[in-house]
């Protein structure tokens, strides 16, 4: 099962473009949090093969209570 989580300054995530979190802010935040690290890419197995996503802002959170790898991207 997947979830979408939106971190935004806006009152509604649909209005996030009006006051974005820019890349330099995101990089400073990730660098300052010991549970986050930049991943660059992720892969997931699907019924049709492996899905790969790449993003400069892709960060991996290793603080999930169940030990799951959780990814965030800008």
Predicted model as a PDB file, atoms N, CA, C, CB and O in Angstrom, pLDDT in the B-factor column:
MODEL        1                                                                  
ATOM      1  N   UNK A   1       0.838  -1.160   0.000  1.00 61.00           N  
ATOM      2  CA  UNK A   1       0.000   0.000   0.000  1.00 61.00           C  
ATOM      3  C   UNK A   1       0.892   1.236   0.000  1.00 61.00           C  
ATOM      4  CB  UNK A   1      -0.958  -0.009   1.207  1.00 61.00           C  
ATOM      5  O   UNK A   1       1.922   1.254   0.674  1.00 61.00           O  
ATOM      6  N   UNK A   2       0.518   2.247  -0.731  1.00 72.00           N  
ATOM      7  CA  UNK A   2       1.279   3.478  -0.793  1.00 72.00           C  
ATOM      8  C   UNK A   2       0.520   4.640  -0.183  1.00 72.00           C  
ATOM      9  CB  UNK A   2       1.643   3.792  -2.219  1.00 72.00           C  
ATOM     10  O   UNK A   2      -0.705   4.611  -0.066  1.00 72.00           O  
ATOM     11  N   UNK A   3       1.251   5.640   0.194  1.00 77.00           N  
ATOM     12  CA  UNK A   3       0.672   6.849   0.763  1.00 77.00           C  
ATOM     13  C   UNK A   3       1.319   8.054   0.102  1.00 77.00           C  
ATOM     14  CB  UNK A   3       0.860   6.892   2.307  1.00 77.00           C  
ATOM     15  O   UNK A   3       2.470   7.991  -0.328  1.00 77.00           O  
ATOM     16  N   UNK A   4       0.589   9.132   0.022  1.00 81.00           N  
ATOM     17  CA  UNK A   4       1.131  10.410  -0.413  1.00 81.00           C  
ATOM     18  C   UNK A   4       1.102  11.337   0.790  1.00 81.00           C  
ATOM     19  CB  UNK A   4       0.322  11.007  -1.625  1.00 81.00           C  
ATOM     20  O   UNK A   4       0.056  11.539   1.407  1.00 81.00           O  
ATOM     21  N   UNK A   5       2.240  11.890   1.114  1.00 83.00           N  
ATOM     22  CA  UNK A   5       2.360  12.862   2.191  1.00 83.00           C  
ATOM     23  C   UNK A   5       2.929  14.127   1.578  1.00 83.00           C  
ATOM     24  CB  UNK A   5       3.261  12.330   3.369  1.00 83.00           C  
ATOM     25  O   UNK A   5       3.954  14.080   0.896  1.00 83.00           O  
ATOM     26  N   UNK A   6       2.286  15.243   1.809  1.00 83.00           N  
ATOM     27  CA  UNK A   6       2.723  16.514   1.243  1.00 83.00           C  
ATOM     28  C   UNK A   6       3.184  17.431   2.365  1.00 83.00           C  
ATOM     29  CB  UNK A   6       1.588  17.177   0.422  1.00 83.00           C  
ATOM     30  O   UNK A   6       2.413  17.737   3.275  1.00 83.00           O  
ATOM     31  N   UNK A   7       4.431  17.869   2.308  1.00 86.00           N  
ATOM     32  CA  UNK A   7       4.976  18.833   3.249  1.00 86.00           C  
ATOM     33  C   UNK A   7       4.966  20.172   2.529  1.00 86.00           C  
ATOM     34  CB  UNK A   7       6.430  18.434   3.742  1.00 86.00           C  
ATOM     35  O   UNK A   7       5.596  20.332   1.484  1.00 86.00           O  
ATOM     36  N   UNK A   8       4.254  21.117   3.089  1.00 89.00           N  
ATOM     37  CA  UNK A   8       4.040  22.377   2.394  1.00 89.00           C  
ATOM     38  C   UNK A   8       3.874  23.532   3.370  1.00 89.00           C  
ATOM     39  CB  UNK A   8       2.824  22.278   1.493  1.00 89.00           C  
ATOM     40  O   UNK A   8       3.559  23.325   4.542  1.00 89.00           O  
ATOM     41  N   UNK A   9       4.085  24.729   2.890  1.00 89.00           N  
ATOM     42  CA  UNK A   9       3.798  25.931   3.675  1.00 89.00           C  
ATOM     43  C   UNK A   9       2.361  26.392   3.467  1.00 89.00           C  
ATOM     44  CB  UNK A   9       4.770  27.056   3.305  1.00 89.00           C  
ATOM     45  O   UNK A   9       1.821  27.149   4.273  1.00 89.00           O  
ATOM     46  N   UNK A  10       1.759  25.941   2.402  1.00 91.00           N  
ATOM     47  CA  UNK A  10       0.418  26.387   2.033  1.00 91.00           C  
ATOM     48  C   UNK A  10      -0.640  25.772   2.954  1.00 91.00           C  
ATOM     49  CB  UNK A  10       0.120  26.026   0.570  1.00 91.00           C  
ATOM     50  O   UNK A  10      -0.399  24.751   3.598  1.00 91.00           O  
ATOM     51  N   UNK A  11      -1.794  26.398   3.003  1.00 90.00           N  
ATOM     52  CA  UNK A  11      -2.904  25.857   3.787  1.00 90.00           C  
ATOM     53  C   UNK A  11      -3.391  24.535   3.211  1.00 90.00           C  
ATOM     54  CB  UNK A  11      -4.057  26.860   3.841  1.00 90.00           C  
ATOM     55  O   UNK A  11      -3.879  23.674   3.943  1.00 90.00           O  
ATOM     56  N   UNK A  12      -3.257  24.376   1.894  1.00 91.00           N  
ATOM     57  CA  UNK A  12      -3.635  23.149   1.203  1.00 91.00           C  
ATOM     58  C   UNK A  12      -2.495  22.749   0.271  1.00 91.00           C  
ATOM     59  CB  UNK A  12      -4.971  23.332   0.412  1.00 91.00           C  
ATOM     60  O   UNK A  12      -1.898  23.611  -0.373  1.00 91.00           O  
ATOM     61  N   UNK A  13      -2.186  21.457   0.188  1.00 90.00           N  
ATOM     62  CA  UNK A  13      -1.073  21.018  -0.660  1.00 90.00           C  
ATOM     63  C   UNK A  13      -1.294  21.394  -2.117  1.00 90.00           C  
ATOM     64  CB  UNK A  13      -0.881  19.511  -0.542  1.00 90.00           C  
ATOM     65  O   UNK A  13      -0.333  21.533  -2.874  1.00 90.00           O  
ATOM     66  N   UNK A  14      -2.543  21.560  -2.516  1.00 93.00           N  
ATOM     67  CA  UNK A  14      -2.818  21.932  -3.906  1.00 93.00           C  
ATOM     68  C   UNK A  14      -2.357  23.344  -4.220  1.00 93.00           C  
ATOM     69  CB  UNK A  14      -4.299  21.803  -4.199  1.00 93.00           C  
ATOM     70  O   UNK A  14      -2.288  23.725  -5.388  1.00 93.00           O  
ATOM     71  N   UNK A  15      -2.038  24.131  -3.189  1.00 92.00           N  
ATOM     72  CA  UNK A  15      -1.574  25.499  -3.378  1.00 92.00           C  
ATOM     73  C   UNK A  15      -0.079  25.638  -3.093  1.00 92.00           C  
ATOM     74  CB  UNK A  15      -2.362  26.443  -2.485  1.00 92.00           C  
ATOM     75  O   UNK A  15       0.417  26.752  -2.923  1.00 92.00           O  
ATOM     76  N   UNK A  16       0.628  24.537  -3.041  1.00 91.00           N  
ATOM     77  CA  UNK A  16       2.052  24.528  -2.690  1.00 91.00           C  
ATOM     78  C   UNK A  16       2.922  25.332  -3.650  1.00 91.00           C  
ATOM     79  CB  UNK A  16       2.549  23.115  -2.644  1.00 91.00           C  
ATOM     80  O   UNK A  16       3.938  25.892  -3.237  1.00 91.00           O  
ATOM     81  N   UNK A  17       2.546  25.397  -4.904  1.00 91.00           N  
ATOM     82  CA  UNK A  17       3.362  26.118  -5.888  1.00 91.00           C  
ATOM     83  C   UNK A  17       3.452  27.603  -5.573  1.00 91.00           C  
ATOM     84  CB  UNK A  17       2.792  25.925  -7.287  1.00 91.00           C  
ATOM     85  O   UNK A  17       4.390  28.269  -6.010  1.00 91.00           O  
ATOM     86  N   UNK A  18       2.488  28.134  -4.818  1.00 92.00           N  
ATOM     87  CA  UNK A  18       2.485  29.554  -4.479  1.00 92.00           C  
ATOM     88  C   UNK A  18       3.572  29.908  -3.465  1.00 92.00           C  
ATOM     89  CB  UNK A  18       1.126  29.954  -3.935  1.00 92.00           C  
ATOM     90  O   UNK A  18       4.044  31.044  -3.435  1.00 92.00           O  
ATOM     91  N   UNK A  19       3.973  28.941  -2.632  1.00 90.00           N  
ATOM     92  CA  UNK A  19       5.046  29.188  -1.651  1.00 90.00           C  
ATOM     93  C   UNK A  19       5.868  27.912  -1.490  1.00 90.00           C  
ATOM     94  CB  UNK A  19       4.458  29.650  -0.265  1.00 90.00           C  
ATOM     95  O   UNK A  19       5.783  27.228  -0.469  1.00 90.00           O  
ATOM     96  N   UNK A  20       6.659  27.605  -2.505  1.00 91.00           N  
ATOM     97  CA  UNK A  20       7.396  26.337  -2.516  1.00 91.00           C  
ATOM     98  C   UNK A  20       8.537  26.279  -1.497  1.00 91.00           C  
ATOM     99  CB  UNK A  20       7.950  26.094  -3.892  1.00 91.00           C  
ATOM    100  O   UNK A  20       9.049  27.306  -1.051  1.00 91.00           O  
ATOM    101  N   UNK A  21       8.912  25.076  -1.150  1.00 91.00           N  
ATOM    102  CA  UNK A  21      10.131  24.827  -0.387  1.00 91.00           C  
ATOM    103  C   UNK A  21      11.198  24.600  -1.446  1.00 91.00           C  
ATOM    104  CB  UNK A  21       9.992  23.582   0.625  1.00 91.00           C  
ATOM    105  O   UNK A  21      11.154  23.608  -2.174  1.00 91.00           O  
ATOM    106  N   UNK A  22      12.156  25.516  -1.535  1.00 90.00           N  
ATOM    107  CA  UNK A  22      13.119  25.407  -2.626  1.00 90.00           C  
ATOM    108  C   UNK A  22      14.189  24.351  -2.332  1.00 90.00           C  
ATOM    109  CB  UNK A  22      13.777  26.762  -2.882  1.00 90.00           C  
ATOM    110  O   UNK A  22      14.310  23.860  -1.210  1.00 90.00           O  
ATOM    111  N   UNK A  23      14.946  24.025  -3.350  1.00 90.00           N  
ATOM    112  CA  UNK A  23      15.926  22.941  -3.241  1.00 90.00           C  
ATOM    113  C   UNK A  23      16.993  23.220  -2.181  1.00 90.00           C  
ATOM    114  CB  UNK A  23      16.592  22.713  -4.584  1.00 90.00           C  
ATOM    115  O   UNK A  23      17.389  22.306  -1.457  1.00 90.00           O  
ATOM    116  N   UNK A  24      17.458  24.446  -2.080  1.00 93.00           N  
ATOM    117  CA  UNK A  24      18.505  24.729  -1.095  1.00 93.00           C  
ATOM    118  C   UNK A  24      17.970  24.585   0.331  1.00 93.00           C  
ATOM    119  CB  UNK A  24      19.072  26.147  -1.307  1.00 93.00           C  
ATOM    120  O   UNK A  24      18.687  24.108   1.210  1.00 93.00           O  
ATOM    121  N   UNK A  25      16.716  24.990   0.573  1.00 93.00           N  
ATOM    122  CA  UNK A  25      16.110  24.786   1.894  1.00 93.00           C  
ATOM    123  C   UNK A  25      15.991  23.300   2.203  1.00 93.00           C  
ATOM    124  CB  UNK A  25      14.723  25.456   1.966  1.00 93.00           C  
ATOM    125  O   UNK A  25      16.299  22.870   3.315  1.00 93.00           O  
ATOM    126  N   UNK A  26      15.551  22.520   1.236  1.00 93.00           N  
ATOM    127  CA  UNK A  26      15.385  21.078   1.395  1.00 93.00           C  
ATOM    128  C   UNK A  26      16.737  20.418   1.688  1.00 93.00           C  
ATOM    129  CB  UNK A  26      14.745  20.462   0.125  1.00 93.00           C  
ATOM    130  O   UNK A  26      16.836  19.564   2.569  1.00 93.00           O  
ATOM    131  N   UNK A  27      17.755  20.811   0.961  1.00 94.00           N  
ATOM    132  CA  UNK A  27      19.086  20.233   1.169  1.00 94.00           C  
ATOM    133  C   UNK A  27      19.616  20.554   2.568  1.00 94.00           C  
ATOM    134  CB  UNK A  27      20.065  20.752   0.102  1.00 94.00           C  
ATOM    135  O   UNK A  27      20.205  19.690   3.218  1.00 94.00           O  
ATOM    136  N   UNK A  28      19.414  21.776   3.032  1.00 96.00           N  
ATOM    137  CA  UNK A  28      19.841  22.130   4.390  1.00 96.00           C  
ATOM    138  C   UNK A  28      19.091  21.296   5.430  1.00 96.00           C  
ATOM    139  CB  UNK A  28      19.614  23.634   4.652  1.00 96.00           C  
ATOM    140  O   UNK A  28      19.682  20.832   6.405  1.00 96.00           O  
ATOM    141  N   UNK A  29      17.793  21.111   5.216  1.00 94.00           N  
ATOM    142  CA  UNK A  29      16.995  20.329   6.159  1.00 94.00           C  
ATOM    143  C   UNK A  29      17.479  18.878   6.217  1.00 94.00           C  
ATOM    144  CB  UNK A  29      15.509  20.375   5.768  1.00 94.00           C  
ATOM    145  O   UNK A  29      17.694  18.335   7.301  1.00 94.00           O  
ATOM    146  N   UNK A  30      17.646  18.266   5.071  1.00 95.00           N  
ATOM    147  CA  UNK A  30      18.089  16.863   5.015  1.00 95.00           C  
ATOM    148  C   UNK A  30      19.484  16.726   5.627  1.00 95.00           C  
ATOM    149  CB  UNK A  30      18.092  16.344   3.548  1.00 95.00           C  
ATOM    150  O   UNK A  30      19.734  15.795   6.392  1.00 95.00           O  
ATOM    151  N   UNK A  31      20.379  17.632   5.301  1.00 96.00           N  
ATOM    152  CA  UNK A  31      21.740  17.579   5.851  1.00 96.00           C  
ATOM    153  C   UNK A  31      21.753  17.711   7.372  1.00 96.00           C  
ATOM    154  CB  UNK A  31      22.595  18.679   5.236  1.00 96.00           C  
ATOM    155  O   UNK A  31      22.637  17.162   8.030  1.00 96.00           O  
ATOM    156  N   UNK A  32      20.783  18.432   7.939  1.00 97.00           N  
ATOM    157  CA  UNK A  32      20.742  18.666   9.384  1.00 97.00           C  
ATOM    158  C   UNK A  32      20.049  17.544  10.161  1.00 97.00           C  
ATOM    159  CB  UNK A  32      20.043  19.971   9.664  1.00 97.00           C  
ATOM    160  O   UNK A  32      20.155  17.492  11.386  1.00 97.00           O  
ATOM    161  N   UNK A  33      19.351  16.659   9.477  1.00 96.00           N  
ATOM    162  CA  UNK A  33      18.599  15.593  10.154  1.00 96.00           C  
ATOM    163  C   UNK A  33      19.362  14.278  10.044  1.00 96.00           C  
ATOM    164  CB  UNK A  33      17.173  15.446   9.547  1.00 96.00           C  
ATOM    165  O   UNK A  33      19.559  13.782   8.935  1.00 96.00           O  
ATOM    166  N   UNK A  34      19.798  13.700  11.165  1.00 96.00           N  
ATOM    167  CA  UNK A  34      20.584  12.467  11.115  1.00 96.00           C  
ATOM    168  C   UNK A  34      19.812  11.245  10.612  1.00 96.00           C  
ATOM    169  CB  UNK A  34      21.123  12.174  12.473  1.00 96.00           C  
ATOM    170  O   UNK A  34      20.423  10.237  10.257  1.00 96.00           O  
ATOM    171  N   UNK A  35      18.482  11.321  10.577  1.00 96.00           N  
ATOM    172  CA  UNK A  35      17.689  10.190  10.081  1.00 96.00           C  
ATOM    173  C   UNK A  35      17.437  10.275   8.577  1.00 96.00           C  
ATOM    174  CB  UNK A  35      16.360  10.123  10.818  1.00 96.00           C  
ATOM    175  O   UNK A  35      16.880   9.347   7.990  1.00 96.00           O  
ATOM    176  N   UNK A  36      17.841  11.379   7.950  1.00 96.00           N  
ATOM    177  CA  UNK A  36      17.646  11.572   6.513  1.00 96.00           C  
ATOM    178  C   UNK A  36      18.984  11.568   5.795  1.00 96.00           C  
ATOM    179  CB  UNK A  36      16.896  12.887   6.236  1.00 96.00           C  
ATOM    180  O   UNK A  36      19.996  12.033   6.320  1.00 96.00           O  
ATOM    181  N   UNK A  37      18.967  11.031   4.582  1.00 95.00           N  
ATOM    182  CA  UNK A  37      20.145  11.060   3.733  1.00 95.00           C  
ATOM    183  C   UNK A  37      19.692  11.133   2.280  1.00 95.00           C  
ATOM    184  CB  UNK A  37      21.048   9.815   3.979  1.00 95.00           C  
ATOM    185  O   UNK A  37      18.628  10.617   1.937  1.00 95.00           O  
ATOM    186  N   UNK A  38      20.481  11.762   1.430  1.00 95.00           N  
ATOM    187  CA  UNK A  38      20.120  11.825   0.017  1.00 95.00           C  
ATOM    188  C   UNK A  38      20.376  10.474  -0.637  1.00 95.00           C  
ATOM    189  CB  UNK A  38      20.913  12.939  -0.706  1.00 95.00           C  
ATOM    190  O   UNK A  38      21.436   9.874  -0.458  1.00 95.00           O  
ATOM    191  N   UNK A  39      19.396  10.008  -1.392  1.00 94.00           N  
ATOM    192  CA  UNK A  39      19.472   8.691  -2.017  1.00 94.00           C  
ATOM    193  C   UNK A  39      19.759   8.768  -3.512  1.00 94.00           C  
ATOM    194  CB  UNK A  39      18.185   7.940  -1.787  1.00 94.00           C  
ATOM    195  O   UNK A  39      20.449   7.901  -4.048  1.00 94.00           O  
ATOM    196  N   UNK A  40      19.248   9.780  -4.188  1.00 89.00           N  
ATOM    197  CA  UNK A  40      19.462   9.921  -5.620  1.00 89.00           C  
ATOM    198  C   UNK A  40      18.528   9.089  -6.479  1.00 89.00           C  
ATOM    199  CB  UNK A  40      20.853   9.564  -5.942  1.00 89.00           C  
ATOM    200  O   UNK A  40      18.083   9.546  -7.531  1.00 89.00           O  
ATOM    201  N   UNK A  41      18.220   7.851  -6.037  1.00 93.00           N  
ATOM    202  CA  UNK A  41      17.316   7.004  -6.810  1.00 93.00           C  
ATOM    203  C   UNK A  41      16.676   5.968  -5.888  1.00 93.00           C  
ATOM    204  CB  UNK A  41      18.071   6.309  -7.977  1.00 93.00           C  
ATOM    205  O   UNK A  41      17.153   5.710  -4.783  1.00 93.00           O  
ATOM    206  N   UNK A  42      15.594   5.389  -6.371  1.00 90.00           N  
ATOM    207  CA  UNK A  42      14.953   4.279  -5.668  1.00 90.00           C  
ATOM    208  C   UNK A  42      14.435   3.299  -6.694  1.00 90.00           C  
ATOM    209  CB  UNK A  42      13.804   4.774  -4.746  1.00 90.00           C  
ATOM    210  O   UNK A  42      14.171   3.667  -7.839  1.00 90.00           O  
ATOM    211  N   UNK A  43      14.290   2.053  -6.287  1.00 91.00           N  
ATOM    212  CA  UNK A  43      13.753   1.012  -7.153  1.00 91.00           C  
ATOM    213  C   UNK A  43      12.673   0.240  -6.413  1.00 91.00           C  
ATOM    214  CB  UNK A  43      14.871   0.062  -7.632  1.00 91.00           C  
ATOM    215  O   UNK A  43      12.773   0.012  -5.208  1.00 91.00           O  
ATOM    216  N   UNK A  44      11.641  -0.161  -7.145  1.00 89.00           N  
ATOM    217  CA  UNK A  44      10.553  -0.947  -6.577  1.00 89.00           C  
ATOM    218  C   UNK A  44      10.149  -2.019  -7.573  1.00 89.00           C  
ATOM    219  CB  UNK A  44       9.343  -0.050  -6.209  1.00 89.00           C  
ATOM    220  O   UNK A  44      10.016  -1.752  -8.768  1.00 89.00           O  
ATOM    221  N   UNK A  45       9.956  -3.229  -7.077  1.00 93.00           N  
ATOM    222  CA  UNK A  45       9.520  -4.335  -7.929  1.00 93.00           C  
ATOM    223  C   UNK A  45       8.018  -4.212  -8.181  1.00 93.00           C  
ATOM    224  CB  UNK A  45       9.861  -5.711  -7.278  1.00 93.00           C  
ATOM    225  O   UNK A  45       7.239  -3.979  -7.256  1.00 93.00           O  
ATOM    226  N   UNK A  46       7.626  -4.371  -9.440  1.00 93.00           N  
ATOM    227  CA  UNK A  46       6.213  -4.368  -9.807  1.00 93.00           C  
ATOM    228  C   UNK A  46       5.922  -5.641 -10.588  1.00 93.00           C  
ATOM    229  CB  UNK A  46       5.840  -3.096 -10.641  1.00 93.00           C  
ATOM    230  O   UNK A  46       6.837  -6.396 -10.916  1.00 93.00           O  
ATOM    231  N   UNK A  47       4.675  -5.875 -10.881  1.00 94.00           N  
ATOM    232  CA  UNK A  47       4.314  -7.054 -11.663  1.00 94.00           C  
ATOM    233  C   UNK A  47       4.864  -6.985 -13.086  1.00 94.00           C  
ATOM    234  CB  UNK A  47       2.802  -7.210 -11.701  1.00 94.00           C  
ATOM    235  O   UNK A  47       4.947  -8.007 -13.767  1.00 94.00           O  
ATOM    236  N   UNK A  48       5.237  -5.795 -13.538  1.00 93.00           N  
ATOM    237  CA  UNK A  48       5.767  -5.608 -14.883  1.00 93.00           C  
ATOM    238  C   UNK A  48       7.272  -5.399 -14.908  1.00 93.00           C  
ATOM    239  CB  UNK A  48       5.092  -4.442 -15.535  1.00 93.00           C  
ATOM    240  O   UNK A  48       7.838  -5.066 -15.949  1.00 93.00           O  
ATOM    241  N   UNK A  49       7.924  -5.592 -13.766  1.00 95.00           N  
ATOM    242  CA  UNK A  49       9.369  -5.409 -13.706  1.00 95.00           C  
ATOM    243  C   UNK A  49       9.745  -4.415 -12.619  1.00 95.00           C  
ATOM    244  CB  UNK A  49       9.905  -4.940 -15.056  1.00 95.00           C  
ATOM    245  O   UNK A  49       8.971  -4.153 -11.697  1.00 95.00           O  
ATOM    246  N   UNK A  50      10.920  -3.879 -12.741  1.00 96.00           N  
ATOM    247  CA  UNK A  50      11.431  -2.949 -11.735  1.00 96.00           C  
ATOM    248  C   UNK A  50      11.164  -1.512 -12.174  1.00 96.00           C  
ATOM    249  CB  UNK A  50      12.945  -3.172 -11.499  1.00 96.00           C  
ATOM    250  O   UNK A  50      11.476  -1.122 -13.299  1.00 96.00           O  
ATOM    251  N   UNK A  51      10.588  -0.744 -11.276  1.00 92.00           N  
ATOM    252  CA  UNK A  51      10.343   0.670 -11.506  1.00 92.00           C  
ATOM    253  C   UNK A  51      11.473   1.443 -10.836  1.00 92.00           C  
ATOM    254  CB  UNK A  51       8.939   1.111 -10.957  1.00 92.00           C  
ATOM    255  O   UNK A  51      11.756   1.231  -9.657  1.00 92.00           O  
ATOM    256  N   UNK A  52      12.112   2.328 -11.573  1.00 93.00           N  
ATOM    257  CA  UNK A  52      13.221   3.114 -11.038  1.00 93.00           C  
ATOM    258  C   UNK A  52      12.884   4.591 -11.157  1.00 93.00           C  
ATOM    259  CB  UNK A  52      14.548   2.791 -11.779  1.00 93.00           C  
ATOM    260  O   UNK A  52      12.388   5.045 -12.188  1.00 93.00           O  
ATOM    261  N   UNK A  53      13.158   5.337 -10.092  1.00 89.00           N  
ATOM    262  CA  UNK A  53      12.936   6.774 -10.079  1.00 89.00           C  
ATOM    263  C   UNK A  53      14.218   7.454  -9.624  1.00 89.00           C  
ATOM    264  CB  UNK A  53      11.740   7.155  -9.157  1.00 89.00           C  
ATOM    265  O   UNK A  53      14.854   7.015  -8.666  1.00 89.00           O  
ATOM    266  N   UNK A  54      14.593   8.515 -10.305  1.00 92.00           N  
ATOM    267  CA  UNK A  54      15.788   9.269  -9.949  1.00 92.00           C  
ATOM    268  C   UNK A  54      15.406  10.732  -9.727  1.00 92.00           C  
ATOM    269  CB  UNK A  54      16.881   9.139 -11.052  1.00 92.00           C  
ATOM    270  O   UNK A  54      14.590  11.292 -10.460  1.00 92.00           O  
ATOM    271  N   UNK A  55      16.010  11.338  -8.705  1.00 90.00           N  
ATOM    272  CA  UNK A  55      15.756  12.737  -8.403  1.00 90.00           C  
ATOM    273  C   UNK A  55      16.879  13.274  -7.529  1.00 90.00           C  
ATOM    274  CB  UNK A  55      14.386  12.915  -7.709  1.00 90.00           C  
ATOM    275  O   UNK A  55      17.284  12.630  -6.561  1.00 90.00           O  
ATOM    276  N   UNK A  56      17.380  14.452  -7.870  1.00 89.00           N  
ATOM    277  CA  UNK A  56      18.436  15.071  -7.058  1.00 89.00           C  
ATOM    278  C   UNK A  56      17.986  15.277  -5.623  1.00 89.00           C  
ATOM    279  CB  UNK A  56      18.858  16.408  -7.661  1.00 89.00           C  
ATOM    280  O   UNK A  56      18.786  15.149  -4.697  1.00 89.00           O  
ATOM    281  N   UNK A  57      16.707  15.597  -5.430  1.00 90.00           N  
ATOM    282  CA  UNK A  57      16.192  15.896  -4.103  1.00 90.00           C  
ATOM    283  C   UNK A  57      15.637  14.703  -3.348  1.00 90.00           C  
ATOM    284  CB  UNK A  57      15.145  16.913  -4.212  1.00 90.00           C  
ATOM    285  O   UNK A  57      15.059  14.869  -2.273  1.00 90.00           O  
ATOM    286  N   UNK A  58      15.801  13.502  -3.891  1.00 93.00           N  
ATOM    287  CA  UNK A  58      15.250  12.307  -3.249  1.00 93.00           C  
ATOM    288  C   UNK A  58      16.009  11.996  -1.961  1.00 93.00           C  
ATOM    289  CB  UNK A  58      15.307  11.098  -4.210  1.00 93.00           C  
ATOM    290  O   UNK A  58      17.229  11.826  -1.970  1.00 93.00           O  
ATOM    291  N   UNK A  59      15.276  11.925  -0.865  1.00 94.00           N  
ATOM    292  CA  UNK A  59      15.887  11.648   0.431  1.00 94.00           C  
ATOM    293  C   UNK A  59      15.277  10.387   1.041  1.00 94.00           C  
ATOM    294  CB  UNK A  59      15.710  12.850   1.384  1.00 94.00           C  
ATOM    295  O   UNK A  59      14.093  10.099   0.867  1.00 94.00           O  
ATOM    296  N   UNK A  60      16.101   9.659   1.746  1.00 94.00           N  
ATOM    297  CA  UNK A  60      15.692   8.426   2.421  1.00 94.00           C  
ATOM    298  C   UNK A  60      15.612   8.686   3.912  1.00 94.00           C  
ATOM    299  CB  UNK A  60      16.676   7.260   2.117  1.00 94.00           C  
ATOM    300  O   UNK A  60      16.562   9.190   4.510  1.00 94.00           O  
ATOM    301  N   UNK A  61      14.470   8.339   4.520  1.00 94.00           N  
ATOM    302  CA  UNK A  61      14.279   8.447   5.962  1.00 94.00           C  
ATOM    303  C   UNK A  61      14.452   7.065   6.565  1.00 94.00           C  
ATOM    304  CB  UNK A  61      12.878   9.044   6.312  1.00 94.00           C  
ATOM    305  O   UNK A  61      13.743   6.131   6.192  1.00 94.00           O  
ATOM    306  N   UNK A  62      15.370   6.931   7.473  1.00 92.00           N  
ATOM    307  CA  UNK A  62      15.633   5.652   8.117  1.00 92.00           C  
ATOM    308  C   UNK A  62      15.119   5.604   9.557  1.00 92.00           C  
ATOM    309  CB  UNK A  62      17.116   5.364   8.094  1.00 92.00           C  
ATOM    310  O   UNK A  62      15.563   4.768  10.344  1.00 92.00           O  
ATOM    311  N   UNK A  63      14.195   6.490   9.904  1.00 92.00           N  
ATOM    312  CA  UNK A  63      13.690   6.539  11.267  1.00 92.00           C  
ATOM    313  C   UNK A  63      12.343   5.872  11.464  1.00 92.00           C  
ATOM    314  CB  UNK A  63      13.596   7.938  11.700  1.00 92.00           C  
ATOM    315  O   UNK A  63      11.759   5.992  12.541  1.00 92.00           O  
ATOM    316  N   UNK A  64      11.826   5.169  10.459  1.00 92.00           N  
ATOM    317  CA  UNK A  64      10.513   4.532  10.576  1.00 92.00           C  
ATOM    318  C   UNK A  64      10.542   3.486  11.684  1.00 92.00           C  
ATOM    319  CB  UNK A  64      10.091   3.886   9.231  1.00 92.00           C  
ATOM    320  O   UNK A  64      11.475   2.684  11.741  1.00 92.00           O  
ATOM    321  N   UNK A  65       9.543   3.473  12.567  1.00 92.00           N  
ATOM    322  CA  UNK A  65       9.528   2.530  13.698  1.00 92.00           C  
ATOM    323  C   UNK A  65       9.604   1.059  13.287  1.00 92.00           C  
ATOM    324  CB  UNK A  65       8.284   2.743  14.509  1.00 92.00           C  
ATOM    325  O   UNK A  65      10.132   0.239  14.039  1.00 92.00           O  
ATOM    326  N   UNK A  66       9.085   0.713  12.109  1.00 92.00           N  
ATOM    327  CA  UNK A  66       9.114  -0.674  11.647  1.00 92.00           C  
ATOM    328  C   UNK A  66      10.360  -0.975  10.819  1.00 92.00           C  
ATOM    329  CB  UNK A  66       7.868  -0.978  10.831  1.00 92.00           C  
ATOM    330  O   UNK A  66      10.505  -2.078  10.293  1.00 92.00           O  
ATOM    331  N   UNK A  67      11.256  -0.002  10.702  1.00 90.00           N  
ATOM    332  CA  UNK A  67      12.488  -0.211   9.961  1.00 90.00           C  
ATOM    333  C   UNK A  67      12.339  -0.093   8.446  1.00 90.00           C  
ATOM    334  CB  UNK A  67      13.033  -1.545  10.292  1.00 90.00           C  
ATOM    335  O   UNK A  67      13.271  -0.422   7.713  1.00 90.00           O  
ATOM    336  N   UNK A  68      11.211   0.359   7.976  1.00 88.00           N  
ATOM    337  CA  UNK A  68      10.987   0.495   6.537  1.00 88.00           C  
ATOM    338  C   UNK A  68      11.756   1.700   5.988  1.00 88.00           C  
ATOM    339  CB  UNK A  68       9.478   0.636   6.235  1.00 88.00           C  
ATOM    340  O   UNK A  68      11.930   2.697   6.689  1.00 88.00           O  
ATOM    341  N   UNK A  69      12.208   1.610   4.756  1.00 87.00           N  
ATOM    342  CA  UNK A  69      12.820   2.746   4.084  1.00 87.00           C  
ATOM    343  C   UNK A  69      11.707   3.607   3.496  1.00 87.00           C  
ATOM    344  CB  UNK A  69      13.823   2.280   2.976  1.00 87.00           C  
ATOM    345  O   UNK A  69      10.893   3.131   2.704  1.00 87.00           O  
ATOM    346  N   UNK A  70      11.681   4.863   3.888  1.00 89.00           N  
ATOM    347  CA  UNK A  70      10.668   5.805   3.413  1.00 89.00           C  
ATOM    348  C   UNK A  70      11.390   6.906   2.633  1.00 89.00           C  
ATOM    349  CB  UNK A  70       9.826   6.405   4.611  1.00 89.00           C  
ATOM    350  O   UNK A  70      12.383   7.462   3.104  1.00 89.00           O  
ATOM    351  N   UNK A  71      10.887   7.211   1.448  1.00 90.00           N  
ATOM    352  CA  UNK A  71      11.503   8.208   0.587  1.00 90.00           C  
ATOM    353  C   UNK A  71      10.663   9.472   0.507  1.00 90.00           C  
ATOM    354  CB  UNK A  71      11.721   7.639  -0.801  1.00 90.00           C  
ATOM    355  O   UNK A  71       9.434   9.421   0.458  1.00 90.00           O  
ATOM    356  N   UNK A  72      11.346  10.595   0.496  1.00 89.00           N  
ATOM    357  CA  UNK A  72      10.728  11.904   0.284  1.00 89.00           C  
ATOM    358  C   UNK A  72      11.441  12.561  -0.886  1.00 89.00           C  
ATOM    359  CB  UNK A  72      10.803  12.800   1.577  1.00 89.00           C  
ATOM    360  O   UNK A  72      12.646  12.386  -1.068  1.00 89.00           O  
ATOM    361  N   UNK A  73      10.688  13.320  -1.680  1.00 83.00           N  
ATOM    362  CA  UNK A  73      11.327  14.040  -2.778  1.00 83.00           C  
ATOM    363  C   UNK A  73      10.715  15.422  -2.894  1.00 83.00           C  
ATOM    364  CB  UNK A  73      11.185  13.268  -4.110  1.00 83.00           C  
ATOM    365  O   UNK A  73       9.595  15.679  -2.454  1.00 83.00           O  
ATOM    366  N   UNK A  74      11.500  16.303  -3.507  1.00 76.00           N  
ATOM    367  CA  UNK A  74      11.019  17.671  -3.703  1.00 76.00           C  
ATOM    368  C   UNK A  74      10.213  17.742  -4.967  1.00 76.00           C  
ATOM    369  CB  UNK A  74      12.181  18.673  -3.754  1.00 76.00           C  
ATOM    370  O   UNK A  74       9.713  18.809  -5.322  1.00 76.00           O  
TER     371      UNK A  74                                                      
ENDMDL                                                                          
END                                                                             
